[in-house]
Amino acid sequence: MELRHLRYFQALAETLNFTRAAERLHIAQPPLSRQIQQLEEELGVTLLERGRPLRLTEAGRFFHEHSSALLEQLAKVCDNTRRIGQGEKTWLGIGFAPSTLYGVLPELIRRLRSDAELELGLNEMTTLQQVEALKAGRIDIGFGRIHIEDPAIQQQVLTLDPLVAALPAGHPLLAAPASLEALAREPFVLYPGNPRPSYADHVLALFATHGLQIRVAQWTNELQTAIGLVAAGIGITLVPASVQLQHRDDIGYTRLLEGNATSPIIISRRVGDSSPALADCLALIEQLVTQDA
């Protein structure tokens, strides 16, 4: 399937007339008919009821709606690409681990999006994926939770989040702050399972420094999935305290007795990157952190 197939079908779906669609596309009618037939053969469905009048089938209506959205998005991408290439706009790519969305990041994104001259790219990814994306130039700054040793990457601890235990509603350990020793007796849901190293390794190392080992009942790759499995009674998990902003009736949170039970939010960026857009972003981050202090 090629881009022209989508454009040809869009013109035909809007006019419901091969002659008018061909005129709009500045092509002859027979090539248009062949292209639409090729599209139907590739999809394996009939998109048009070829009668008088011409009608879209149910599959055709679905394909028209979604292919139109794709073409509209493509047009926006092309326009922004031209404007960025001509220096009219700046592009800034941000990678983020899901749990960092409970800190200053949402307000940072709101502020950056208010800049009409800045095109913002948002990518959900682990810290390890952020490092690879930074080195490849796909993003300019990352928000994660683990330290990565890489000479091409500069990292900075933004804040330290206390960790709390997430437990099913009604669990006995919700009655008071819990110790790591007490939590280690419970089955755990750990995330993310891949790629490693990850936040899961940070949790494992925290217990190991206290001479404790936990039993992992379930691995998962997403924070939300882990919390859902906790609610289902599969096990418990540790999450940054800021995650408590997400209220659920089927789980509860309890503080930890150990003061060193924290998880950092770590900014990652390329060594030597002095782009104005990144500098402005870093200055805004510092301002937001100072306001929250």
Rosetta blueprint (number, residue, H / E / L):
1 M L
2 E L
3 L H
4 R H
5 H H
6 L H
7 R H
8 Y H
9 F H
10 Q H
11 A H
12 L H
13 A H
14 E H
15 T H
16 L L
17 N L
18 F H
19 T H
20 R H
21 A H
22 A H
23 E H
24 R H
25 L H
26 H L
27 I L
28 A L
29 Q H
30 P H
31 P H
32 L H
33 S H
34 R H
35 Q H
36 I H
37 Q H
38 Q H
39 L H
40 E H
41 E H
42 E H
43 L H
44 G L
45 V L
46 T L
47 L L
48 L E
49 E E
50 R L
51 G L
52 R L
53 P L
54 L L
55 R E
56 L E
57 T L
58 E H
59 A H
60 G H
61 R H
62 F H
63 F H
64 H H
65 E H
66 H H
67 S H
68 S H
69 A H
70 L H
71 L H
72 E H
73 Q H
74 L H
75 A H
76 K H
77 V H
78 C H
79 D H
80 N H
81 T H
82 R H
83 R H
84 I H
85 G H
86 Q L
87 G L
88 E L
89 K L
90 T E
91 W E
92 L E
93 G E
94 I E
95 G E
96 F E
97 A L
98 P H
99 S H
100 T H
101 L H
102 Y H
103 G L
104 V L
105 L H
106 P H
107 E H
108 L H
109 I H
110 R H
111 R H
112 L H
113 R H
114 S L
115 D L
116 A L
117 E L
118 L E
119 E E
120 L E
121 G E
122 L E
123 N E
124 E E
125 M L
126 T L
127 T H
128 L H
129 Q H
130 Q H
131 V H
132 E H
133 A H
134 L H
135 K H
136 A H
137 G L
138 R L
139 I L
140 D L
141 I E
142 G E
143 F E
144 G E
145 R L
146 I L
147 H L
148 I L
149 E L
150 D L
151 P L
152 A L
153 I E
154 Q E
155 Q E
156 Q E
157 V E
158 L E
159 T E
160 L E
161 D E
162 P E
163 L E
164 V E
165 A E
166 A E
167 L E
168 P E
169 A L
170 G L
171 H L
172 P H
173 L H
174 L H
175 A H
176 A L
177 P L
178 A E
179 S L
180 L H
181 E H
182 A H
183 L H
184 A L
185 R L
186 E L
187 P E
188 F E
189 V E
190 L E
191 Y L
192 P L
193 G L
194 N L
195 P L
196 R L
197 P L
198 S L
199 Y H
200 A H
201 D H
202 H H
203 V H
204 L H
205 A H
206 L H
207 F H
208 A H
209 T H
210 H L
211 G L
212 L L
213 Q L
214 I L
215 R E
216 V E
217 A E
218 Q E
219 W E
220 T L
221 N L
222 E L
223 L H
224 Q H
225 T H
226 A H
227 I H
228 G H
229 L H
230 V H
231 A H
232 A L
233 G L
234 I L
235 G L
236 I E
237 T E
238 L E
239 V E
240 P E
241 A H
242 S H
243 V H
244 Q H
245 L H
246 Q L
247 H L
248 R L
249 D L
250 D L
251 I E
252 G E
253 Y E
254 T E
255 R E
256 L E
257 L L
258 E L
259 G L
260 N L
261 A L
262 T E
263 S E
264 P E
265 I E
266 I E
267 I E
268 S E
269 R E
270 R E
271 V L
272 G L
273 D L
274 S L
275 S L
276 P H
277 A H
278 L H
279 A H
280 D H
281 C H
282 L H
283 A H
284 L H
285 I H
286 E H
287 Q H
288 L H
289 V H
290 T H
291 Q H
292 D H
293 A L
